[in-house]
């Protein structure tokens, strides 16, 4: 029996009892998590440690962890987060005096002593995270591995990858010396609807938890009696608060709309605003909460990055005609044809000749060339030259601005597209350390895991990107990823609707039609499969089994074997062999 704050945790009866003695119902995983917290009271427990202890050898998304924590807080009446506290960038602290025998609870939960557990957490993730994020603030990033052995292998790979990638991230991998503090106020709802109040609370919690992952800021949540207005008054404002995030949630017949803003805590000046709407039809409440928090969080992360690393320090800033060139080129990267690709490349090269130090032009041209490499729009010699030039430009850009999100995103995508998988794990994790809701980075991470033969992990990351659904322009990619991962796992029928939804957004490349053709064939729909392949051949004329197959460099035997089956099926459906 453990006792804390008037509550009793009865391990023998698997029961939590309130101060009055009445039992409080908790789901088994939530009970196990509370037991772990109580057994480790006064010590920060990392998210990775929680995930490994509560879901051993099973990959689950962080939403499962957050749901358990919310259930525990509700059971303990801890809406003010006084018992379970978020320690920004490190994990959670159970701040209560606990009586009883915590050691027996730790042993029964499969835990060793606190110091041993801390060592295990560092071994499994802390060392690599500290290497990537710098000593000022440790981060732990899980790649969804299924065992401690696999986790250690992945960490070793990440360390090796960082040794290769370090020149691109130095010297700015460490958070700025004057790390700003963001205070997240509880979102308010516009009425007395209990569901709206609960929704606002849950969205606030999800946003605060996500922001706490960002390496370059500190995140705090105020006491329940602190208001946004009081934070704007210098005499009452916490000394370490730089910006305040607040907002209002409104409900209509078919949607939720969240109006959010970030203000300067000292002056009250509004620095950023956004409006995010989420459809309530055909989605459950948890998904609505996730997408509202992600919609605000992604835009806020981008804005915070721009505030911390303004363009003013960049030679040839993005202005005037250069801005037009970049915007037009960006529109050609995800939804493009070979003709638009060629025109965009010529336009960017011309602009870069006039402004060779402009980071935006360097990064955009590299991103476009990455797309050309993926689409096989270069000859062998041209592809080698484009890869070398794109890498060189991206590395120079990241040496100048190591925490420049557009550059990091392009580098993550480039490394995945060129089969530099160890480096891509590090680069994509770096993106997510600055923008935890970045669906594009989650998609690239999933692609890397596919090529490494970790299809289950890839599917989990693609589905996480879909739960966030940000940025919307990349939605077709993770829909394609979910379909592809399901296909590789042998779930052809499950793959088909995801692929069809992706194609409905952007059918231009032709490759999704090939994946759809294989999925349809696996579902016994041969005529539809042949029609899908015919559509792919229209969009990608000249495709053969030789030039459709993905590059083999650094890919795992598991993926190569699956790729061979994929090509054989396409040849059976009519793809020319060579």
N, C-alpha and C positions, 0 to 999 in steps of 0.2 A: 504494500500500500504506500503510495506517495501522496503527500498533502501539500497544497500550495494555494495561496490566495483564497482559502476557504473551501477549495475543491478537493475531492478525493479521487485518485486514479487507482482503481482496483484491478490489478493484473490478473488475479485468479478468476474473477468474474467477468473480465474484459468489459469494465464499466467505468464511466465517468459519472460522479455524483456531485450535484450542486451543493452550495453551503447549507441548504435546507435538507439535504439528504436525498432529494428526488433524483432519479437517474436521468442522464442526458444522453440521448441517442447520438452516436457517431458511427459513420461508416467504418469498416475495418481498417482501411488505409489511413483514414484520418485519426483513428485511435492509435495506430502504430506510430504515426508521426508525432502526436502529442506525447506519447510515451518516450520517444526519442528526445524530444525537446526537454521534457522534465528530467530525464536521466542525464542531460548535458546542460542543465541550467547554469547560466553565467558564462557560457562559452559560445562563441559564434560557430554555428553549424552551416557549412556551405551548401549551396543548392545541389552540387554534385553529390555530396555526402548523403543528403536527404534522398536524392533519386536512387542512389545505389542501395541504400538501406531499405527503402520502402518498396522499390520495384527492382529487386535483384535480377539481373540477367534478362530484363525486359526493357525494350525501348518505349518510353512514353514521352509525350510532349510536356513542356513546362506548364501548360494549362492544367494538367492533372495535379501538379504540385500546388499551383496557386489555388485550385479549387479546394484542396484539402486544408490549406492554410486559412482560406476564407471560412470554411465550415468550423474549424477549431476556434477562430476568433469569435464567430457568432455564438458558439457554445459557451465560451468563457465571458461573453459580453465585452469583448476587447476591441470594440469599434475604434477606440482611440489609440490602439496599437501600443499599449503600455506594458503588456505581457510579452507579446511576440513582436519584436522590433526588427525593422529592416536595417541592416548595416550595409550602407551603400558600397557596392562592388565586392562584398565579401560573403553575405548570406543573411542568416537570421539569428537573433539572440533571444533566448527565453529568459526574461528578466523577472525572476520571482524566487523567493526563498522556498526551497523544497525540503521537506522533512521525510524521513523514511530511509530506504536503502537504494539510492540511485544506481549503485554498482550492479545490483541484481537485475535491475531493469535493463541496464546496458547489455549485460550478458545474455539475457533472454531475448533481446532484440537482435542478437548477432553482432553486437558492438564490443569493441575492446575498450581499453581505457581512453579517456579524452585525449591524452597526448598521443597515443598510438593512432587514434582515428584522425587526429590532425595531421600526423605524418603521412598516413595513407592518402588523405585528401590532397596533400601537396604532391605526393608521388604520382598520383593518378591524373592530376591536372594543374596543380598550382605552379609547378616549376615552369612548365611550358607557357602558362598564362602570364607568369611574371616576366618571362623573357620577352613575350610579345608586347605586353602592356607597359613594362618598365617597373622599377621598384616603387614608384610613388603610389601605385594602386594595382593590386593583384586582381586578375579576372580569371574566371574559370569558364571554359567553353566546351560543352559536350558535343562530340560528333555522333552521339547515338550509338555507341558500341554496346555489344551484348555481354561483355564479360570484363573483369578486371584485367585479364591478360591482354585482351584486344585493346583496352583503354591505354595500357602502358605502351603497347606497340604504336598506337596512334600518336601518343605524346612524344615518343622518340622520333617518329617521322616528322612531327611538327617542329621539334627542336632542330632536327637536321634541316628541315625546310627553312626555318628562320635563319639558320646560319648562312644559307644561300641568299635569302631575301633581305637580310638585315641592312645591307647598304641602301636599299630603297626606302627603308623606314627611318633610319637614323638621320638627324639627331632628335627628331621630334616625337619619338614613340612614347616618351614620358609625358604625362599630363602637364599642362601649363603650370608654371610655378604658382600663380594665383588662380587656383581652380575655383570657378564660380559655383555658387550654391543656388539650386532651384527649389523653391518651396511650392509643393503641389497642394492647392486648396481643394477641399471636397467639392465636386461638381454639385450644383443644385438643380432640382427639378422644378418645373413651373406650377405644380399643383400639389394636391394631397393624396395622389394615387400612390399606394404603398409599393406597387411594382415599379413605378418610376423612381421612387426614392431608393429602392434596392438596386435598381439598374444604375443610377448615378453613383452610388457607393461602390459597386463592383467595377464600373468603368474607371473610377478614380484609382482604385487599388491596382488595377491592371496597368494603368498608365504609370503610376509611381513605381511599381515593380520593374517595368520595362526601362524607365529612365535610370533606375538605379544600376542598370547594367552598363551604362555609358561611361567609358573610362575617364573622360575629360571633364566631368562635372560631379558635384555632390548633390544628393537629393534628400530633402527632408519633408516630412508631413507634420503639420502643426497640431497643437492640441485642439480639441473640438470647440473650445471657447474662443479661438482666434479667428478673426474675420479677415477677408481680403482688404477691407477698408483700413483696418488697424495696421496691417503690414505696410501700408503706404505712408503712415505717419512715422517720421524719424524717431520720435521719443520711444515708441513702442515696438518699432521694427527690430527683429532679431539682427544682431550685428553682422552675422555671416550670410544673410539672405541678399542675393543680388537680383534675382528675377522671381516673379510670382506667376504661376500658371493657374488659371481659374476658368470657369465656364458654366453654361446653363444647358440642361438637357430638356428637350421638348418631345412630346409624343403626339403623332397624328394617327390617322386610321391605319396606315400601312407602313409607317416608318418611325425611326428615332432620328432626331437631329440634334447634334451637339455643337454649340457655338463656343469656341475656346479662344483664349488669348494669353499672351505672355507680356507682362508689364515689368518695367524697371521698378524695383522695390523702393528705391530712393526717391524717384521723381513721380512715379505713377504713370509715366509715359508708356503707351502701348507699343510694343516692339514687333508684335506679330499677332495675326488673327487667322482663324480658319473656321470653316463650317463643314461638318462631316455628317452625311445622312446614310442610314443603313436600313434596307428593306426588311420588314418583319415577316414577309411571306416566304415560306419554304426554307426558313432558317430557325434554328433553336435559339434559346435565350443566351446560352454560352457563346455561340458563334456571333450573335449580335453584339455582345459585350466586347468580344475580342476584336471585332472589326471597327467598332467605335474607338476603342483605345488605340488600336493600330493606326487608324486614319489620322487621329490627332498626333500620336506619338511619332510617326514617320515624318510628317511635315515639321514637327517641332524639332526632331533630331537634326534635320537638314538645316533648319533655321539656326539652331544652336551652333552647328558646325560653321555656318557662315558668319555668325557673330564672333566666334572665337578665332576664326582664321579668315578675316575679311580680304576681299580682292584688292584692297588698297595697297597691300604689300607685294602685289604681283606685277611684274613688268608687263606692259601692254594690256591693261585690264579689258574685260569684256564690255565693249561699248559700241554704239553706232553700227556700222556695216559689219563689223566682226560678230556682233551679237546675232545679226540676221543670218550670217553664214552658219554659225554654230547651230542655231535653232532649226534651220532648214536641213542641215546634215543630220541632226539628231532624229528628225522625223523620218529619215531614210534608213536608219539603222535596223529597227525592229520590223518594220513593215516596208519591204523594199523589193525591187526587181533589179536585175543586173544593169539595166539602163540607168535607173535612178542611182544605183550604187556608183557607177562610173562617173556620172555627173557630179555627185556629192564629193567624191574623192578629188576630182579636178578642182572643184570650188574650194575645198579645204586646203589643198596644196598651194593654190594661188594665194589664199589669204595668209597662210603660214609663211610664205616667202616674204610677205610684206611686214609680218609681225612674228619673227622667229622665236621670241621669248614668251609668247602668249600661251599660258598653261592650258587654257580652255581649248584652244585650237589644237595643241599637241595631243591632249587627251581625246578629243572628239575624233581626230583623224585616226588615232590608234584604235579606238573603238570601232570605227567604220572598217578599218582593215581587218580587225578581228572577225567581223561579220563576213568579209570577203573570203577569209581563210576557211571559216566554217562552211560556207556555201560552195567551196571549190571553184570560185570565180577567178582564181589566179592559175597560171601555169605553174609547174613544179618550181621553176627558177624564180618566178615572180612571188610565189608563196613564201619561199625561203627569205627573199629580200624583204617582203612586207613584214614577216614575223620579226626579223632582226631590227627593222626600223621601228616597228611599234613597241617592242620591248625597250629599246634604247630611249625613245621619247617618254614612255611611262616611267621608267626608272629615274630619268632626269626630273620629271615633274614631281615625283614623290620625294626625291632628295630635297627639292625646293620647298615642298609643302607636304610633309609626311602624313598629316591628318586631313588632307583634302579629299572629301568624300567622292566626288566624281572621278578623281584619279584612282582612288582605291577600288571603286566599283569596276572601272575599266580594266584595271590590272587583274583583279579577281577573275573577270570574264576572259581576259586574254590568256591567263595561265591555264584555265580549264580548257579553252578551245585548242591550245597548243600541246595538250597532254602533259603539262608540267604539274602533276597532281599533288605532290608533296608541298610544293610552293603554293599551289592554289588553296589548299586547306588553310594555310597560314593567312594568305591575303584575304580570303573570304571571311575568316574569323575576325580579322581586323576591321572589315566593313561592319560586321555585326556588333563589334564592340563600340562602334560610334552610332549605329542605327540598328537596334535590335529587331526592328520591324521590316527590314529591307528584304522584300520578297525576291528581288533580283539576286541578291547574294545567297539566299537560301536555295534558289533554283540552281545557281552555279555549284553550290556545295553538293546538292543532290546529283548533278551531272558527274561531278568528281567521284562520288560514292558509287554511282552506276558503273563507271569505268573501272573502279577498284573491285567490282563484283559484290558490293554491299547493297543489294537491291532493296531490302527492307528498310535500311537506314535512309536510302534515297527517297523512298516513298514517304517516310515520316517527315522529311524536310520539305518535300513538295506539298504535302498536306498542311504543314505548318504555314507555308507561304500562302496557301489558299485561305487558311483561317484568318490571316492578317489582311490579305487582298490589297497589298500596297507595294509599289505604286500600281495603279490600275492599268497603266500602259503596258505593263509586263504580265498582265493576267494570263494571256494566252500561253506563256512559257511554262508556268507551273501546272496549268491544266494539261498541257502536253506531257510534262514530266510525270504527273500522276498516271496518265494513260500508259506511257512507256514503261514505267516501273511495274505497273500491274501486268503488262504484257510479258515482261521479262520474268515475272514471278509465276507465269502460267495462268493468269487470270484474264483471259482474252475478253470475256463478256463484260467484266467490270471495266476493262480498258476502253471499250468502244465509246460510251457516252462522254467520257472525259476528253477523248480525242476529238469527237464531233464538236464539243463546246469550244475547244481550242481553235479548230478550223473555222468555226463560225466567226471568230474574232479576227483572225488573220490567216488566210489560206495561201498567202503569196509564195512561200518558200517551196512548197511541194513536198518537203520531207515529212511533215505531219500526215499527208495523204498516204505515204508509203507505210508509216507505222500503223495507220488506220487499216490499210489493206491487209497487213499481217494479222491484226487483231480480228478483223472480220473473217478472214480465212480460218483462224483458230476457233471462231464461234460457229463455223459451218455455213457461213454466208458467202459462198464462192463468187457468185455473180456480183454482189456488192463489192467484194474485195477486188475483183478485176476492174470494176468501174473506178474504184478509188485509185488504183495504180495508174489507170489511163489518165486520170486527172493529174496525178503527180508527174507523169511524163510530159503533159502539156506545159506544166509550170517549170519543169526542169528537163527540157529537151536534151537528148544526148546522154541521159543517165544510163549507166550500165552497172553490172554487179561489181566491176572493178573500181569505179569512181564514187559509188554510193557507200561502200563499206567504210566505216570510221577508221582513222589511223590506229595502228596497233601499238605504237610506242608507249611504253609504261603501263599499258592496260593489263588487267589481270586475266589469267587463263579462263576464269569463270565468265567474264564478260566476252572474251574472244569466242568462246564456244557458243554463247548465246547469239553473238553477232553472226556467226556462220549459219546458225539455224534461221536467223532473220533473213539473210541474203538468199538462202536456198528457197525459202517460201516465196520471196519476191520473184525469183527466176521461174518457179513453178507457175506463178500467176502471169508471167509474160515479160519480166524485166530482161533485157538483153544481157547475155553472159559476159560480153566483152566487146 
